[in-house]
Amino acid sequence: MRVVGIVVMLFVAFNDATLAVLARQMQELHFSIMMFWFSAIGLLFIITYLSVVSLFSHDYPDLFYYD
């Protein structure tokens, strides 16, 4: 599991660096437009992840219940 953690850490660092460069390049846009699209893309990734996990586990996503 250590390798998975390192890969995730590198992916997150790369993603944050890419977002910083994109935000710097799009300075002319209003900040709320950038925040909306960054949030919408993140939501898309989370919904996709939860859907795939629920399909493989044949259970409801963790979002629908609390233990």
C-alpha positions as CSV (number, residue, x, y, z in Angstrom):
1,M,0.0,0.0,0.0
2,R,3.0,2.3,0.4
3,V,3.4,2.4,-3.4
4,V,-0.2,3.4,-3.8
5,G,0.2,6.2,-1.4
6,I,3.3,7.5,-3.1
7,V,1.6,7.4,-6.5
8,V,-1.4,9.2,-5.2
9,M,0.8,11.8,-3.5
10,L,2.7,12.4,-6.8
11,F,-0.6,12.7,-8.7
12,V,-2.0,15.2,-6.3
13,A,1.2,17.3,-6.5
14,F,1.1,17.2,-10.3
15,N,-2.6,18.1,-10.3
16,D,-2.1,21.1,-7.9
17,A,0.8,22.4,-10.0
18,T,-1.2,22.1,-13.1
19,L,-4.1,24.0,-11.5
20,A,-1.8,26.7,-10.3
21,V,-0.4,27.2,-13.9
22,L,-3.9,27.2,-15.3
23,A,-5.1,29.7,-12.8
24,R,-2.1,31.9,-13.6
25,Q,-2.8,31.7,-17.3
26,M,-6.5,32.6,-17.0
27,Q,-6.1,35.8,-14.9
28,E,-8.5,37.6,-17.2
29,L,-11.4,35.4,-16.1
30,H,-13.3,36.2,-13.0
31,F,-12.3,34.0,-10.1
32,S,-15.8,32.6,-9.5
33,I,-15.8,31.1,-13.0
34,M,-12.5,29.3,-12.4
35,M,-13.7,28.1,-9.0
36,F,-16.9,26.8,-10.5
37,W,-15.2,24.7,-13.2
38,F,-12.5,23.4,-10.8
39,S,-15.3,22.3,-8.4
40,A,-17.4,20.8,-11.2
41,I,-14.5,18.7,-12.5
42,G,-13.6,17.6,-9.0
43,L,-17.3,16.6,-8.4
44,L,-17.3,14.6,-11.7
45,F,-14.2,12.7,-10.5
46,I,-15.7,12.0,-7.1
47,I,-19.0,10.8,-8.6
48,T,-17.2,8.6,-11.0
49,Y,-15.1,7.1,-8.3
50,L,-18.1,6.4,-6.0
51,S,-20.0,4.8,-8.9
52,V,-17.1,2.5,-9.8
53,V,-16.6,1.4,-6.2
54,S,-20.3,0.8,-5.7
55,L,-20.5,-1.3,-8.9
56,F,-17.5,-3.5,-7.9
57,S,-18.8,-3.9,-4.3
58,H,-22.4,-4.4,-5.3
59,D,-23.5,-2.0,-2.6
60,Y,-24.7,1.6,-2.2
61,P,-22.0,4.2,-2.3
62,D,-20.6,5.4,1.0
63,L,-22.2,8.7,0.4
64,F,-25.7,7.4,1.2
65,Y,-25.2,5.9,4.6
66,Y,-23.2,6.7,7.8
67,D,-21.8,4.1,10.1
